[in-house]
Amino acid sequence: MITLEIPNDEWRAPARTALGIGRDPADCGGDDNQQCLRDMIDTYKSNVDAIFKELTAIADPSKTLIRAQDFYMYLFPADQISQIYDIFPSYWKEAQDYLGEVAAGYGIPVAKVYDDFMGPDGTKNPEQDGLISSDGLHPTVAGAQRISELIHDLGYGLAS
């Protein structure tokens, strides 16, 4: 069984810029100082496409059990939570939805961690539910258990 979580490292620099951490938010560009986030979404989508293309070239989903998971929104740094919720939910949701679309195209089910942890509108704080630690990044034991249950609930059938 292959479980796949797409890396999110490309979010770090644009997020820090948009939040004004060590840089002026205007450096992000655009009329709303969020162009770097839109550019990052394009990069993320390109990475998702490439990862799924390469993975399925070496592991046929009709012969190999492959499961993917999307991911909850990082709530770091904690002292900028309100700004994070003001800026990121639509971008993060777009990325998670795209992951689901691409995976579906290959017949690969996706555990909807984002929806489960963040709620349908993306504004729930999973730390308050004990699912992520106070660092705003890492799942707690309960959060890791929830993720494993979401993956388990996808079942164990191969892609058709």
Secondary structure as UniProt FT lines:
FT   STRAND          2..5
FT   HELIX           9..11
FT   HELIX           12..19
FT   HELIX           25..28
FT   TURN            30..33
FT   HELIX           35..58
FT   TURN            61..63
FT   STRAND          66..69
FT   HELIX           78..80
FT   HELIX           81..87
FT   HELIX           89..105
FT   TURN            106..107
FT   STRAND          110..111
FT   HELIX           113..118
FT   TURN            120..121
FT   TURN            126..130
FT   TURN            134..135
FT   HELIX           141..152
FT   TURN            153..154
//
